[in-house]
Amino acid sequence: RAEDELIRFRARLLPAGSLSPDPDGVCDGAPDDTTLTMPPTDLTRVVIHRIFSKEHSLILRGDGLRWIQDMLSPYRVAPVDLEDTLNVWANECESYVASRVYEKISTMTATESHEVNEDPDQPPESNHILELQTLKIPRLRWSEERKVFEEPTGESSKPSVLGQPLSKISYLRDRYYTIRQVIF
C-alpha cells in the first residue's frame, strides 16, 4: 500500500511555475522548473527501511533512519531518484561495514597468532583432546504432561544389563511422543 502511494507521489511533481524555496528556506518568488519535493516522511521511511533492511540486510535503528531523512531533506532528491540514491548509500554502507568486520577479524587472528607464538612448548588449545564423561550426564526424559525435561527416579533410572519392566513401557511411550512431535 505504501509503495503504491510512493508511485503515485512520484507521478505528481511541482508545476513549472511554482515557487521554490531557497536552501535558506526563503521563497524568492522566481519559478524554478527543476525543483522537486521530497515524498512524505512516512513513505520515505518505508523506502529507506525496505532498501537498507530487506535488500541490503543492514540493520537500521530509529536514529539512523532519522539521520538519513535529515541528510536527504536539504538536497531535495527527486522521488524518482530516491531509490537509486538510497541504493548507492546502502552499497557504500555495506562496504564500510564489511571493511570494519574484516579489520576486526584480522586483528583477532593476529592477536591469536601472537598468543600461540608466546609459548612454543605448549600446543594450542585447539589441539587438546577433551574427554566427555557421558556416563555421568543424567538421562533426561521429556514429560508430555508437564512439558519439561525431567530426570528419571527410582530403580528404572539405574543402568542395568537386564531391563526393568517399566523400561519397555517408557521406551514405547517415548517413541510414541517422538513420532507425535514429528507428525504434529
PyRosetta script that sets phi, psi and omega in degrees:
from pyrosetta import init, pose_from_sequence

init()
pose = pose_from_sequence("RAEDELIRFRARLLPAGSLSPDPDGVCDGAPDDTTLTMPPTDLTRVVIHRIFSKEHSLILRGDGLRWIQDMLSPYRVAPVDLEDTLNVWANECESYVASRVYEKISTMTATESHEVNEDPDQPPESNHILELQTLKIPRLRWSEERKVFEEPTGESSKPSVLGQPLSKISYLRDRYYTIRQVIF")
pose.set_psi(1, -44.6)
pose.set_omega(1, -178.8)
pose.set_phi(2, -67.8)
pose.set_psi(2, -35.1)
pose.set_omega(2, 178.9)
pose.set_phi(3, -67.9)
pose.set_psi(3, -34.9)
pose.set_omega(3, 176.3)
pose.set_phi(4, -63.3)
pose.set_psi(4, -41.1)
pose.set_omega(4, 178.4)
pose.set_phi(5, -65.0)
pose.set_psi(5, -37.9)
pose.set_omega(5, 178.2)
pose.set_phi(6, -64.8)
pose.set_psi(6, -40.3)
pose.set_omega(6, 178.2)
pose.set_phi(7, -63.6)
pose.set_psi(7, -42.8)
pose.set_omega(7, 178.0)
pose.set_phi(8, -64.1)
pose.set_psi(8, -37.5)
pose.set_omega(8, 179.7)
pose.set_phi(9, -67.6)
pose.set_psi(9, -37.0)
pose.set_omega(9, 177.8)
pose.set_phi(10, -60.9)
pose.set_psi(10, -33.9)
pose.set_omega(10, -179.0)
pose.set_phi(11, -70.3)
pose.set_psi(11, -27.9)
pose.set_omega(11, -179.8)
pose.set_phi(12, -93.2)
pose.set_psi(12, 111.0)
pose.set_omega(12, 174.9)
pose.set_phi(13, -112.5)
pose.set_psi(13, 165.3)
pose.set_omega(13, 178.6)
pose.set_phi(14, -64.3)
pose.set_psi(14, 141.6)
pose.set_omega(14, 175.6)
pose.set_phi(15, -62.5)
pose.set_psi(15, 158.3)
pose.set_omega(15, -173.9)
pose.set_phi(16, -61.1)
pose.set_psi(16, -33.2)
pose.set_omega(16, -175.7)
pose.set_phi(17, -96.9)
pose.set_psi(17, 16.6)
pose.set_omega(17, -176.1)
pose.set_phi(18, -78.0)
pose.set_psi(18, 161.9)
pose.set_omega(18, 179.4)
pose.set_phi(19, -80.0)
pose.set_psi(19, 138.7)
pose.set_omega(19, 179.7)
pose.set_phi(20, -116.2)
pose.set_psi(20, 131.3)
pose.set_omega(20, 178.7)
pose.set_phi(21, -76.7)
pose.set_psi(21, 146.6)
pose.set_omega(21, 173.8)
pose.set_phi(22, -74.1)
pose.set_psi(22, 168.7)
pose.set_omega(22, 173.8)
pose.set_phi(23, -60.0)
pose.set_psi(23, -23.6)
pose.set_omega(23, 177.9)
pose.set_phi(24, -75.7)
pose.set_psi(24, -12.4)
pose.set_omega(24, -178.1)
pose.set_phi(25, 93.3)
pose.set_psi(25, 6.0)
pose.set_omega(25, -179.2)
pose.set_phi(26, -100.5)
pose.set_psi(26, 132.4)
pose.set_omega(26, 178.4)
pose.set_phi(27, -83.2)
pose.set_psi(27, 128.1)
pose.set_omega(27, -179.6)
pose.set_phi(28, -91.7)
pose.set_psi(28, -10.9)
pose.set_omega(28, 177.2)
pose.set_phi(29, 86.1)
pose.set_psi(29, -6.6)
pose.set_omega(29, -179.6)
pose.set_phi(30, -87.7)
pose.set_psi(30, 138.4)
pose.set_omega(30, 178.3)
pose.set_phi(31, -69.3)
pose.set_psi(31, 144.7)
pose.set_omega(31, -179.2)
pose.set_phi(32, -137.3)
pose.set_psi(32, 116.9)
pose.set_omega(32, -176.1)
pose.set_phi(33, -77.7)
pose.set_psi(33, -20.5)
pose.set_omega(33, -174.1)
pose.set_phi(34, -91.2)
pose.set_psi(34, -3.3)
pose.set_omega(34, -176.1)
pose.set_phi(35, -77.1)
pose.set_psi(35, 129.4)
pose.set_omega(35, 176.3)
pose.set_phi(36, -126.7)
pose.set_psi(36, 149.9)
pose.set_omega(36, 177.9)
pose.set_phi(37, -100.2)
pose.set_psi(37, 155.1)
pose.set_omega(37, 177.4)
pose.set_phi(38, -75.0)
pose.set_psi(38, 151.6)
pose.set_omega(38, 173.8)
pose.set_phi(39, -65.6)
pose.set_psi(39, 163.9)
pose.set_omega(39, 178.2)
pose.set_phi(40, -57.4)
pose.set_psi(40, 152.8)
pose.set_omega(40, -173.7)
pose.set_phi(41, -61.6)
pose.set_psi(41, -35.0)
pose.set_omega(41, 179.1)
pose.set_phi(42, -62.3)
pose.set_psi(42, -43.1)
pose.set_omega(42, -179.9)
pose.set_phi(43, -69.6)
pose.set_psi(43, -36.9)
pose.set_omega(43, 177.6)
pose.set_phi(44, -63.4)
pose.set_psi(44, -42.3)
pose.set_omega(44, 178.8)
pose.set_phi(45, -61.0)
pose.set_psi(45, -41.4)
pose.set_omega(45, -179.9)
pose.set_phi(46, -62.9)
pose.set_psi(46, -44.4)
pose.set_omega(46, -178.9)
pose.set_phi(47, -66.9)
pose.set_psi(47, -43.3)
pose.set_omega(47, 179.3)
pose.set_phi(48, -60.7)
pose.set_psi(48, -47.0)
pose.set_omega(48, -179.6)
pose.set_phi(49, -61.9)
pose.set_psi(49, -43.6)
pose.set_omega(49, -178.3)
pose.set_phi(50, -63.5)
pose.set_psi(50, -45.4)
pose.set_omega(50, -175.6)
pose.set_phi(51, -70.6)
pose.set_psi(51, -47.0)
pose.set_omega(51, -176.5)
pose.set_phi(52, -73.8)
pose.set_psi(52, -45.6)
pose.set_omega(52, -173.8)
pose.set_phi(53, -82.8)
pose.set_psi(53, -49.3)
pose.set_omega(53, -173.2)
pose.set_phi(54, -80.4)
pose.set_psi(54, -48.4)
pose.set_omega(54, -173.7)
pose.set_phi(55, -81.6)
pose.set_psi(55, -34.9)
pose.set_omega(55, -174.6)
pose.set_phi(56, -112.9)
pose.set_psi(56, 0.9)
pose.set_omega(56, 177.4)
pose.set_phi(57, 54.8)
pose.set_psi(57, 40.6)
pose.set_omega(57, 175.4)
pose.set_phi(58, -106.8)
pose.set_psi(58, 139.8)
pose.set_omega(58, -177.9)
pose.set_phi(59, -92.6)
pose.set_psi(59, 126.2)
pose.set_omega(59, 178.8)
pose.set_phi(60, -114.9)
pose.set_psi(60, 127.8)
pose.set_omega(60, 172.0)
pose.set_phi(61, -88.4)
pose.set_psi(61, 174.5)
pose.set_omega(61, -177.6)
pose.set_phi(62, -61.1)
pose.set_psi(62, -40.7)
pose.set_omega(62, -179.4)
pose.set_phi(63, -68.5)
pose.set_psi(63, -32.3)
pose.set_omega(63, 175.8)
pose.set_phi(64, -67.5)
pose.set_psi(64, -38.8)
pose.set_omega(64, 177.7)
pose.set_phi(65, -63.9)
pose.set_psi(65, -44.0)
pose.set_omega(65, 178.2)
pose.set_phi(66, -64.9)
pose.set_psi(66, -37.7)
pose.set_omega(66, 179.5)
pose.set_phi(67, -63.1)
pose.set_psi(67, -42.3)
pose.set_omega(67, 178.8)
pose.set_phi(68, -64.2)
pose.set_psi(68, -42.1)
pose.set_omega(68, 177.8)
pose.set_phi(69, -62.8)
pose.set_psi(69, -41.8)
pose.set_omega(69, 178.9)
pose.set_phi(70, -65.5)
pose.set_psi(70, -34.6)
pose.set_omega(70, 178.2)
pose.set_phi(71, -70.7)
pose.set_psi(71, -33.9)
pose.set_omega(71, -178.7)
pose.set_phi(72, -76.1)
pose.set_psi(72, -32.7)
pose.set_omega(72, -171.4)
pose.set_phi(73, -62.3)
pose.set_psi(73, -44.1)
pose.set_omega(73, -179.0)
pose.set_phi(74, -70.0)
pose.set_psi(74, -23.4)
pose.set_omega(74, -177.7)
pose.set_phi(75, -85.2)
pose.set_psi(75, -9.3)
pose.set_omega(75, 178.7)
pose.set_phi(76, 46.6)
pose.set_psi(76, 59.3)
pose.set_omega(76, 179.5)
pose.set_phi(77, -67.0)
pose.set_psi(77, 133.3)
pose.set_omega(77, -180.0)
pose.set_phi(78, -64.0)
pose.set_psi(78, 142.8)
pose.set_omega(78, 179.5)
pose.set_phi(79, -57.2)
pose.set_psi(79, -30.0)
pose.set_omega(79, 179.4)
pose.set_phi(80, -68.4)
pose.set_psi(80, -34.3)
pose.set_omega(80, -177.0)
pose.set_phi(81, -92.9)
pose.set_psi(81, -0.1)
pose.set_omega(81, -175.0)
pose.set_phi(82, -61.3)
pose.set_psi(82, -47.7)
pose.set_omega(82, -178.2)
pose.set_phi(83, -64.6)
pose.set_psi(83, -41.3)
pose.set_omega(83, 179.3)
pose.set_phi(84, -63.8)
pose.set_psi(84, -41.5)
pose.set_omega(84, 178.9)
pose.set_phi(85, -62.4)
pose.set_psi(85, -45.1)
pose.set_omega(85, -179.8)
pose.set_phi(86, -67.2)
pose.set_psi(86, -35.0)
pose.set_omega(86, 176.7)
pose.set_phi(87, -64.3)
pose.set_psi(87, -39.9)
pose.set_omega(87, 177.7)
pose.set_phi(88, -63.5)
pose.set_psi(88, -45.5)
pose.set_omega(88, 178.4)
pose.set_phi(89, -61.3)
pose.set_psi(89, -42.8)
pose.set_omega(89, -179.0)
pose.set_phi(90, -64.7)
pose.set_psi(90, -39.2)
pose.set_omega(90, 177.3)
pose.set_phi(91, -63.1)
pose.set_psi(91, -41.3)
pose.set_omega(91, 178.0)
pose.set_phi(92, -65.2)
pose.set_psi(92, -40.2)
pose.set_omega(92, 178.5)
pose.set_phi(93, -64.6)
pose.set_psi(93, -39.5)
pose.set_omega(93, 178.5)
pose.set_phi(94, -60.6)
pose.set_psi(94, -45.5)
pose.set_omega(94, -179.1)
pose.set_phi(95, -66.8)
pose.set_psi(95, -35.9)
pose.set_omega(95, 178.1)
pose.set_phi(96, -66.1)
pose.set_psi(96, -46.7)
pose.set_omega(96, 179.5)
pose.set_phi(97, -63.7)
pose.set_psi(97, -42.8)
pose.set_omega(97, -179.8)
pose.set_phi(98, -63.1)
pose.set_psi(98, -41.0)
pose.set_omega(98, 179.9)
pose.set_phi(99, -65.6)
pose.set_psi(99, -37.3)
pose.set_omega(99, 177.3)
pose.set_phi(100, -66.2)
pose.set_psi(100, -39.7)
pose.set_omega(100, 179.2)
pose.set_phi(101, -66.1)
pose.set_psi(101, -44.7)
pose.set_omega(101, 179.2)
pose.set_phi(102, -61.8)
pose.set_psi(102, -39.4)
pose.set_omega(102, 179.0)
pose.set_phi(103, -64.3)
pose.set_psi(103, -42.8)
pose.set_omega(103, 179.8)
pose.set_phi(104, -65.2)
pose.set_psi(104, -41.6)
pose.set_omega(104, 179.1)
pose.set_phi(105, -65.0)
pose.set_psi(105, -42.3)
pose.set_omega(105, -179.2)
pose.set_phi(106, -65.1)
pose.set_psi(106, -37.6)
pose.set_omega(106, 177.8)
pose.set_phi(107, -69.1)
pose.set_psi(107, -35.4)
pose.set_omega(107, 178.0)
pose.set_phi(108, -66.0)
pose.set_psi(108, -44.9)
pose.set_omega(108, 179.9)
pose.set_phi(109, -68.7)
pose.set_psi(109, -32.5)
pose.set_omega(109, 178.1)
pose.set_phi(110, -66.6)
pose.set_psi(110, -41.9)
pose.set_omega(110, 179.2)
pose.set_phi(111, -68.8)
pose.set_psi(111, -35.6)
pose.set_omega(111, 177.9)
pose.set_phi(112, -66.0)
pose.set_psi(112, -39.8)
pose.set_omega(112, 179.8)
pose.set_phi(113, -67.5)
pose.set_psi(113, -33.5)
pose.set_omega(113, 176.9)
pose.set_phi(114, -69.4)
pose.set_psi(114, -36.8)
pose.set_omega(114, 178.3)
pose.set_phi(115, -65.1)
pose.set_psi(115, -37.9)
pose.set_omega(115, 179.6)
pose.set_phi(116, -66.8)
pose.set_psi(116, -38.6)
pose.set_omega(116, -177.6)
pose.set_phi(117, -75.4)
pose.set_psi(117, -14.7)
pose.set_omega(117, -177.9)
pose.set_phi(118, -66.6)
pose.set_psi(118, -40.0)
pose.set_omega(118, -177.9)
pose.set_phi(119, -124.8)
pose.set_psi(119, 90.1)
pose.set_omega(119, -175.5)
pose.set_phi(120, -70.9)
pose.set_psi(120, -18.4)
pose.set_omega(120, -179.6)
pose.set_phi(121, -74.0)
pose.set_psi(121, -28.7)
pose.set_omega(121, -179.1)
pose.set_phi(122, -91.5)
pose.set_psi(122, 132.7)
pose.set_omega(122, 174.3)
pose.set_phi(123, -72.6)
pose.set_psi(123, 154.8)
pose.set_omega(123, 179.0)
pose.set_phi(124, -64.1)
pose.set_psi(124, 156.1)
pose.set_omega(124, -176.5)
pose.set_phi(125, -62.4)
pose.set_psi(125, -25.9)
pose.set_omega(125, -179.7)
pose.set_phi(126, -67.6)
pose.set_psi(126, -18.8)
pose.set_omega(126, 178.7)
pose.set_phi(127, -91.6)
pose.set_psi(127, -2.5)
pose.set_omega(127, 179.7)
pose.set_phi(128, -73.2)
pose.set_psi(128, 144.9)
pose.set_omega(128, 175.7)
pose.set_phi(129, -97.9)
pose.set_psi(129, 125.8)
pose.set_omega(129, 179.6)
pose.set_phi(130, -102.5)
pose.set_psi(130, 134.1)
pose.set_omega(130, 179.7)
pose.set_phi(131, -100.5)
pose.set_psi(131, 121.6)
pose.set_omega(131, 176.5)
pose.set_phi(132, -96.0)
pose.set_psi(132, 127.1)
pose.set_omega(132, -180.0)
pose.set_phi(133, -94.5)
pose.set_psi(133, 84.8)
pose.set_omega(133, -173.7)
pose.set_phi(134, -70.9)
pose.set_psi(134, -24.0)
pose.set_omega(134, 179.9)
pose.set_phi(135, -73.1)
pose.set_psi(135, -17.6)
pose.set_omega(135, 178.8)
pose.set_phi(136, -91.7)
pose.set_psi(136, -9.0)
pose.set_omega(136, 177.8)
pose.set_phi(137, -78.2)
pose.set_psi(137, 127.0)
pose.set_omega(137, -178.8)
pose.set_phi(138, -68.7)
pose.set_psi(138, 145.7)
pose.set_omega(138, 178.1)
pose.set_phi(139, -83.9)
pose.set_psi(139, 114.8)
pose.set_omega(139, -178.8)
pose.set_phi(140, -97.5)
pose.set_psi(140, 145.5)
pose.set_omega(140, 179.9)
pose.set_phi(141, -125.0)
pose.set_psi(141, 137.0)
pose.set_omega(141, 179.5)
pose.set_phi(142, -79.6)
pose.set_psi(142, 125.9)
pose.set_omega(142, 178.2)
pose.set_phi(143, -99.7)
pose.set_psi(143, 114.6)
pose.set_omega(143, 179.8)
pose.set_phi(144, -68.3)
pose.set_psi(144, -31.6)
pose.set_omega(144, -178.1)
pose.set_phi(145, -70.0)
pose.set_psi(145, -42.4)
pose.set_omega(145, -176.4)
pose.set_phi(146, -97.2)
pose.set_psi(146, -12.4)
pose.set_omega(146, 179.9)
pose.set_phi(147, 60.1)
pose.set_psi(147, 41.0)
pose.set_omega(147, 176.8)
pose.set_phi(148, -143.1)
pose.set_psi(148, 162.8)
pose.set_omega(148, 170.7)
pose.set_phi(149, -84.2)
pose.set_psi(149, 134.9)
pose.set_omega(149, 178.7)
pose.set_phi(150, -131.8)
pose.set_psi(150, 151.8)
pose.set_omega(150, -180.0)
pose.set_phi(151, -88.2)
pose.set_psi(151, 127.4)
pose.set_omega(151, -179.8)
pose.set_phi(152, -65.2)
pose.set_psi(152, 143.3)
pose.set_omega(152, 179.6)
pose.set_phi(153, -122.9)
pose.set_psi(153, 161.3)
pose.set_omega(153, 177.1)
pose.set_phi(154, 95.8)
pose.set_psi(154, -168.2)
pose.set_omega(154, -176.8)
pose.set_phi(155, -67.0)
pose.set_psi(155, -31.8)
pose.set_omega(155, -176.0)
pose.set_phi(156, -72.1)
pose.set_psi(156, -14.6)
pose.set_omega(156, -178.4)
pose.set_phi(157, -82.5)
pose.set_psi(157, -19.3)
pose.set_omega(157, -178.7)
pose.set_phi(158, -81.1)
pose.set_psi(158, 135.9)
pose.set_omega(158, 178.5)
pose.set_phi(159, -70.0)
pose.set_psi(159, 141.2)
pose.set_omega(159, 177.2)
pose.set_phi(160, -149.6)
pose.set_psi(160, 162.4)
pose.set_omega(160, 179.9)
pose.set_phi(161, -69.8)
pose.set_psi(161, -45.7)
pose.set_omega(161, 177.1)
pose.set_phi(162, -97.4)
pose.set_psi(162, 129.9)
pose.set_omega(162, -177.2)
pose.set_phi(163, -71.3)
pose.set_psi(163, 155.5)
pose.set_omega(163, 175.4)
pose.set_phi(164, -79.2)
pose.set_psi(164, 160.6)
pose.set_omega(164, 178.8)
pose.set_phi(165, -60.1)
pose.set_psi(165, -33.0)
pose.set_omega(165, -178.9)
pose.set_phi(166, -76.2)
pose.set_psi(166, -16.0)
pose.set_omega(166, -176.4)
pose.set_phi(167, -67.7)
pose.set_psi(167, -35.6)
pose.set_omega(167, 178.3)
pose.set_phi(168, -68.6)
pose.set_psi(168, -39.7)
pose.set_omega(168, 179.0)
pose.set_phi(169, -64.9)
pose.set_psi(169, -45.3)
pose.set_omega(169, -179.4)
pose.set_phi(170, -67.2)
pose.set_psi(170, -34.2)
pose.set_omega(170, 176.8)
pose.set_phi(171, -62.0)
pose.set_psi(171, -47.8)
pose.set_omega(171, -179.3)
pose.set_phi(172, -66.6)
pose.set_psi(172, -38.2)
pose.set_omega(172, 179.2)
pose.set_phi(173, -65.6)
pose.set_psi(173, -43.9)
pose.set_omega(173, 178.0)
pose.set_phi(174, -62.8)
pose.set_psi(174, -40.4)
pose.set_omega(174, 179.0)
pose.set_phi(175, -64.8)
pose.set_psi(175, -41.7)
pose.set_omega(175, 178.8)
pose.set_phi(176, -61.1)
pose.set_psi(176, -46.3)
pose.set_omega(176, -178.9)
pose.set_phi(177, -67.0)
pose.set_psi(177, -34.4)
pose.set_omega(177, 176.9)
pose.set_phi(178, -64.9)
pose.set_psi(178, -46.2)
pose.set_omega(178, 178.3)
pose.set_phi(179, -63.6)
pose.set_psi(179, -39.3)
pose.set_omega(179, 179.8)
pose.set_phi(180, -64.1)
pose.set_psi(180, -38.6)
pose.set_omega(180, 178.1)
pose.set_phi(181, -65.7)
pose.set_psi(181, -36.7)
pose.set_omega(181, -179.8)
pose.set_phi(182, -69.8)
pose.set_psi(182, -40.4)
pose.set_omega(182, -177.6)
pose.set_phi(183, -72.3)
pose.set_psi(183, -44.5)
pose.set_omega(183, -176.5)
pose.set_phi(184, -96.0)
pose.dump_pdb("model.pdb")
